[in-house]
Amino acid sequence: KTWMCGGRLEVIPCSHIAHMYRTSFPYSWGNSTYIHERNCLRVAEVWMDQYKIFYQDRISNLQNKLNIGDVTERKALRERLKCQSFDWYMKVVHTADINIPINTTAIGRIASMRDSSQCIMKNIMSPSNHPITAATCHPQNTDQYFYLTKENQIRRDKYCMFYDAVKDIIDNENCRKETGQWEYRMDNTITSIGTDRCISLSNGQSNIIMAICNSSDINQQWHWSRKSLVLT
């Protein structure tokens, strides 16, 4: 908001900033749920213009279920201040490399067709010796959010999924052009391009393994929304 509306943020070399977290909240949240998401959706609606669809999709389009309230006054304030567009902010201010999931062939949570309660999950902050796993699907768990790019990479932000054939595990690393090539086939299998291996839910467990591709094996079949988000 500051940048878009003509302000500036100055960095003082010797300054130190910290946040002291309380051990408990001194106030009540009441019976409300999704308070953080509701506030973020309000910000997205007022300030992010056509880019808001990427945040909305990432939290499973909660805006269709939550009442975010009237933001007319906030939009009018932005208009009065003659603020720049969010596209301007992305191109002029936030010039660091950031991946926007445009022109994807699949995006969202990858749910097992054997057990629809299980989704592929990876905490990108966990060390590389913690491979891709399966966990109970949760619409707002961004650790379960992936997209398949036109370059055939399974990606989340700057991290890409790859098959380590030596260790026989699926892991993630910083994306490079040659990192992990995948195909989400019409038979709902996800295959590592150049190999005969497909992503599979292990028998009787919630582990993700690579197995010899077999399109009739329900363990290897996944539901992943085949769609593309487009900036208008």
C-alpha positions in Angstrom: 0.0 0.0 0.0 2.8 2.4 0.9 4.7 1.9 -2.4 1.6 2.0 -4.5 0.3 5.2 -3.0 3.5 7.2 -3.3 5.1 6.5 0.0 8.5 5.0 0.7 10.2 2.6 3.1 13.6 3.7 4.3 16.2 1.3 5.7 18.3 2.6 8.6 21.6 0.6 8.6 21.9 0.4 12.4 18.3 -0.2 13.1 17.0 -3.5 14.7 13.4 -4.6 14.4 11.8 -7.5 16.3 8.4 -8.8 17.3 7.9 -10.0 20.8 5.2 -12.7 20.7 2.9 -13.1 23.7 2.5 -16.5 25.3 -1.3 -16.0 24.9 -3.7 -13.6 23.3 -5.0 -10.9 25.7 -8.3 -10.8 23.7 -10.7 -13.3 22.4 -11.2 -14.4 18.8 -14.8 -15.3 19.6 -16.4 -18.0 17.5 -15.0 -16.6 14.3 -13.0 -18.8 12.0 -10.6 -17.9 9.1 -10.0 -14.5 10.6 -6.5 -14.2 9.0 -7.8 -15.4 5.6 -10.8 -13.0 5.7 -8.5 -10.0 6.3 -6.1 -11.2 3.6 -9.0 -11.6 1.2 -10.1 -8.0 1.9 -6.6 -6.8 1.1 -6.5 -8.8 -2.1 -9.9 -7.5 -3.2 -8.9 -3.8 -2.6 -5.2 -3.8 -3.7 -4.2 -6.8 -5.8 -6.4 -6.1 -8.9 -6.2 -9.0 -11.4 -3.5 -10.7 -9.4 -6.0 -11.5 -6.6 -7.1 -14.8 -8.3 -3.7 -16.4 -7.4 -4.2 -15.8 -3.7 -7.9 -16.8 -3.9 -7.0 -20.1 -5.7 -4.2 -20.9 -3.2 -6.7 -20.8 -0.3 -9.3 -22.8 -2.2 -11.4 -19.8 -3.2 -12.6 -19.1 0.4 -14.0 -15.8 -0.8 -17.0 -17.9 -2.1 -17.7 -19.1 1.4 -16.7 -16.1 3.6 -18.4 -12.7 4.0 -15.4 -10.3 3.7 -17.7 -7.3 4.3 -18.0 -4.1 2.4 -14.8 -2.8 0.9 -16.3 0.1 -1.0 -14.8 2.7 1.3 -11.3 1.1 1.1 -11.5 1.1 -2.7 -12.7 4.7 -2.7 -9.7 5.7 -0.5 -7.3 4.0 -3.0 -9.0 6.0 -5.8 -8.7 9.3 -3.9 -5.1 8.7 -3.2 -4.5 8.0 -6.9 -2.5 4.9 -6.0 -0.7 2.9 -8.7 -1.9 -0.5 -9.9 -0.7 -3.8 -8.4 0.8 -4.6 -11.8 2.9 -1.5 -11.5 4.1 -2.7 -8.1 5.1 -6.1 -9.4 7.0 -4.6 -12.3 8.6 -1.6 -10.8 9.0 -2.3 -7.0 8.9 -6.0 -6.5 11.4 -6.7 -9.2 12.9 -9.8 -7.5 12.4 -13.1 -9.3 8.9 -14.3 -8.3 7.0 -17.1 -10.0 3.4 -16.4 -10.8 1.5 -19.6 -11.8 0.3 -18.5 -15.2 -0.5 -20.9 -18.1 -0.4 -24.0 -15.9 -1.8 -27.3 -17.1 -2.8 -28.4 -13.5 -3.0 -26.5 -10.3 -4.1 -27.1 -6.7 -4.1 -30.1 -4.4 -3.1 -33.5 -5.7 -5.6 -36.0 -4.1 -5.3 -39.7 -4.3 -8.1 -41.5 -6.2 -7.7 -44.5 -3.9 -8.2 -42.4 -0.8 -9.6 -38.9 -1.6 -8.7 -37.8 2.0 -5.0 -38.1 1.2 -3.1 -35.4 -0.6 0.5 -35.0 -1.7 2.4 -32.7 0.7 5.8 -31.1 1.1 6.9 -28.5 3.5 9.5 -26.6 1.4 11.3 -25.4 4.5 12.0 -29.0 5.7 15.4 -30.5 4.9 15.9 -32.6 1.8 16.0 -35.8 3.8 12.3 -35.3 4.5 10.8 -36.5 1.2 7.4 -35.8 -0.3 4.7 -37.5 1.8 0.9 -37.8 1.9 -1.3 -36.2 4.6 -4.9 -35.5 5.2 -6.2 -33.1 2.7 -6.9 -29.6 3.9 -8.1 -26.9 1.6 -6.1 -24.1 3.2 -2.8 -26.1 3.7 -0.4 -24.4 1.2 2.1 -27.3 1.8 -0.4 -29.3 -0.4 -0.6 -26.7 -3.2 1.3 -27.5 -6.4 1.1 -26.5 -10.1 2.3 -28.1 -13.3 4.0 -25.6 -15.5 4.1 -25.5 -19.3 7.8 -26.5 -18.9 6.5 -29.8 -17.2 7.7 -28.9 -13.8 5.7 -29.6 -10.6 6.3 -26.4 -8.8 5.4 -24.3 -5.8 6.9 -20.8 -5.9 10.7 -21.2 -6.5 10.8 -24.9 -5.6 10.4 -27.8 -8.0 9.7 -31.5 -7.3 12.1 -34.0 -8.8 12.7 -37.7 -8.7 16.0 -38.8 -7.2 16.5 -42.2 -8.9 19.6 -43.0 -6.8 17.8 -42.6 -3.5 14.4 -43.6 -5.1 12.6 -40.7 -3.5 10.7 -37.6 -4.6 12.1 -34.4 -3.2 12.2 -30.7 -4.1 15.0 -28.2 -4.9 15.3 -24.7 -6.3 13.9 -24.7 -9.8 16.3 -24.8 -12.7 15.4 -25.4 -16.4 16.4 -29.0 -16.1 14.8 -29.7 -12.7 12.3 -32.6 -12.7 10.2 -33.1 -15.8 6.7 -34.6 -15.2 3.6 -35.4 -17.1 0.1 -35.6 -15.8 -1.5 -38.1 -18.1 -5.1 -38.4 -19.1 -5.2 -41.7 -17.2 -4.6 -39.6 -14.1 -1.1 -40.9 -13.5 1.9 -38.6 -12.9 5.0 -39.9 -14.5 8.6 -38.8 -14.3 9.5 -38.0 -17.9 12.3 -40.1 -19.2 11.6 -43.0 -16.8 9.1 -45.7 -16.4 8.2 -44.5 -12.9 5.0 -42.9 -11.6 4.0 -41.3 -8.3 2.2 -43.8 -6.2 0.5 -44.0 -2.8 2.0 -47.0 -1.0 -0.2 -49.9 -0.1 -1.8 -49.6 3.3 0.2 -46.5 4.2 0.3 -42.8 3.6 3.7 -42.8 2.0 4.5 -41.5 -1.4 6.7 -43.8 -3.5 7.8 -44.1 -7.1 6.6 -47.3 -8.8 6.7 -48.8 -12.3 3.9 -47.1 -14.2 0.6 -49.0 -14.3 -2.4 -47.1 -15.4 -4.8 -49.6 -13.9 -3.2 -49.3 -10.4 -5.5 -47.0 -8.4 -2.6 -46.2 -6.1 -1.0 -44.3 -9.1 -4.1 -42.3 -10.0 -4.5 -38.7 -8.8 -7.1 -36.0 -9.0 -5.5 -32.6 -9.9 -7.5 -29.7 -11.3 -6.6 -29.3 -15.0 -6.9 -25.6 -15.3 -4.9 -22.5 -16.0 -5.1 -19.1 -14.2 -4.9 -16.2 -16.6 -4.2 -12.5 -15.9 -6.9 -10.4 -17.5 
